Amino acid sequence: MWYVVYSQDVENSLPLRKKARSAHLARLQQLNDEGRLLVAGPCPAIDSADPGEAGFTGSVVIADFPSLVDAQAWADTDPYIDGGVYQQVTVKPYIKVLP
């Protein structure tokens, strides 16, 4: 089943994101390589595709996991958590309707 992982950043998270980004992206790439990633990306702090130093307020990942427990376990081990980027992570089941 699909699960949405919505993560909220701490204030001024950009320097922390930069430190943990490669490890964070490696995990997403693994999901993608396995055909389990629907979409993933950050939420810019301003209305811009390139927010620059304004940074980001969080991230969204929608991926396929066997269960909510598995999705939560994956989310709980994100390098952005260890790196202090995320202040809160919410994992919920998701049903893709369109397209």
C-alpha positions in Angstrom: 0.0 0.0 0.0 1.1 3.6 -0.5 2.0 5.7 2.5 2.6 9.5 2.7 5.4 10.6 4.9 5.1 14.3 5.7 8.0 15.8 7.6 8.2 19.3 9.1 11.6 21.0 9.4 13.1 22.8 12.3 13.6 26.5 11.8 16.7 27.4 9.7 17.1 23.8 8.6 19.1 24.5 5.4 22.6 24.0 6.8 21.4 20.7 8.5 19.8 19.5 5.3 23.0 20.1 3.3 25.0 17.9 5.7 22.6 14.9 5.6 21.3 15.3 2.0 23.4 12.6 0.2 22.4 9.9 2.7 18.8 11.1 2.6 18.7 10.9 -1.2 20.4 7.5 -1.3 17.5 6.0 0.6 15.0 7.6 -1.7 17.0 6.4 -4.7 16.8 2.9 -3.3 13.0 3.1 -3.1 12.9 4.4 -6.6 15.2 1.6 -7.9 12.8 -0.9 -6.3 9.8 0.7 -8.0 8.3 1.7 -4.7 8.6 5.5 -4.9 5.6 7.5 -6.3 7.0 11.0 -5.5 9.4 12.7 -3.2 10.5 16.3 -2.7 10.9 19.2 -0.3 8.5 22.0 0.4 10.1 25.4 -0.3 9.9 28.1 2.4 8.9 30.6 -0.3 6.9 30.4 -3.6 9.9 29.5 -5.7 11.3 26.4 -7.4 14.7 27.6 -6.1 14.2 29.1 -2.6 17.9 29.7 -2.1 18.8 30.6 1.4 15.1 30.7 2.4 15.4 26.9 2.4 12.6 24.5 3.1 9.8 23.9 5.6 9.5 20.1 5.2 9.3 17.2 2.8 6.8 14.8 1.3 7.4 11.2 0.3 4.8 8.9 -1.1 6.1 5.3 -1.3 4.9 1.7 -1.2 5.5 -0.3 2.0 4.0 -3.6 3.2 2.4 -2.0 6.3 2.1 1.2 8.3 4.5 -0.2 10.8 7.1 -0.7 8.0 6.5 2.8 6.6 6.9 4.3 10.1 10.1 2.4 10.7 11.5 3.6 7.4 10.6 7.2 8.2 12.0 6.9 11.7 15.5 6.1 10.3 15.7 9.0 7.9 19.2 10.7 8.0 17.3 14.0 8.3 16.0 12.9 11.7 19.5 12.0 12.9 20.8 15.2 11.4 18.3 17.3 13.3 16.4 18.5 10.2 12.9 17.3 11.1 11.0 18.4 14.1 8.0 16.2 13.3 7.2 13.3 11.0 3.7 12.1 10.2 3.1 8.8 8.3 -0.4 7.9 7.0 -1.9 5.4 4.5 -2.5 6.9 1.1 -4.8 5.9 -1.7 -3.8 7.1 -5.2 -6.9 7.9 -7.2 -5.7 10.0 -10.1 -4.0 10.1 -12.5 
